[in-house]
Amino acid sequence: MTDGTNATSSTGTSGGSARETPTRGSYDAIAAMYTDWFADELTAKPHDRAVLGAFSELVLATGSADVLDIGCGPGRITSFLAALGLTPSGLDLSPAMVELARGLYPSLDFTVGTMTELPHAEDAFSGLVAWYSVIHIPDEELSTAFAEAARVLRPGGWFQLAFQLGDRVDHFSDLAGFDVDLDFHRRSIDEVLTALEPHGFAPATRLEREPDRAGRYPEATREGYLLVRRTER
């Protein structure tokens, strides 16, 4: 459950926790198409590779390589993190996405689950990645999701987020000809950081870039990257 798309959208509103069921069903429906389309996306995005590379170095410097890719989709980011020397696991809301990830990367661990109730023990990881996955979390659930992130991340661990920048919620009912029911929350880096800080996260790096409108994977919004560190409990 990663990455936004550039299908035609209309401004909408979030539906609270009830949004989880349509989000799951939508990504189940588009899982195969999504996996094929985004398979080589990282090769076209040097900024993304650089951000993930820096994150990986910082996690490895903690002395532990255990990382959770939250909203892993078909596992392409999870696999990239493994290639950088980490020991990643993936979690996604969509069973169809997880099934594809397990088939593509059988040596890695993938689990079906939700960001607001992570099926992992306290202090289980030294790094977390939410790569375009908080875009589907309504404002009223961000605190719960970030509290869960803080619970499973060891003190001193790193949390890397990527998301589209903006100040609205876009609703999508069609993606590449598939009927879907998805809300995409566009937020500022300050807004996301404000939601993270009460849970013991301190900012380390914040980056913004303009959309790549002409590449193989055209973007409709500016992109934001936020790296935070878990402070001592």
Steps between C-alpha positions, in 0.01 A plus 500: 500500500749753382524794265236734372379502145406766249152392404233764476387593850243711675518662841347281766503433871625216713267254666690413818572138583233392253749591226710190570261256330470688167875568500573130543251401230631761258860384528392137475329589172799679347778287653616324182486813283671707768780246543573491127488876456721597795747211477785720369400833653803536726732488200333820378515686833851583622368715784308204639802273482716760671252548786468126557876458478564761769230346719660157464843628602359667809310188605804278452701741716269415793642148498174337393365442150137417589260722303125501436363626167152621598262496205741293293272423206659236277832531681720699264619741772544210742720324246702816437566536874620140513743572217639788709590260781194530723282218630157627400149369555198629314145569616202596289125537541431321171516117502539501121803727523656282769441186294678658204787619721548151642513356147745761372730498804466160671803557722338800669225511761165664417195531723145626453421771753409861570715797596269581790550160666839359407537124567849539645655515846620816671851607393502244218676716239782750460345654192158563350402610151161641402547555129186674373283304743390770746324662203205268569483567875229753597604789723315358799698173476849644449566517874409132545722397208795700631450371854526147359813597308654633821407182686678263261803723435795477738626820663755653266337333199416676175165556328501602132179631343420607145174659393344744254489861611185707506209612714203298378345155476451359150250222442561248221227280359693378195860393454607377158147379432455326837217601731654612829400698808813675626575819690844658452598742776744768382680657796787735575819381667417724797159336538646149502778602739247657737317166513825309563659712774260412786603136458868560563626565148759772437564636149828422328456571129224656296507525121259628237521470125302610201289244311654312210231560240680372192653172612375145467319539834348849478415668828217744565622636834814618674665222700610505862748288697518514879753311713444494877674324787341332800611668820557320827188386680 
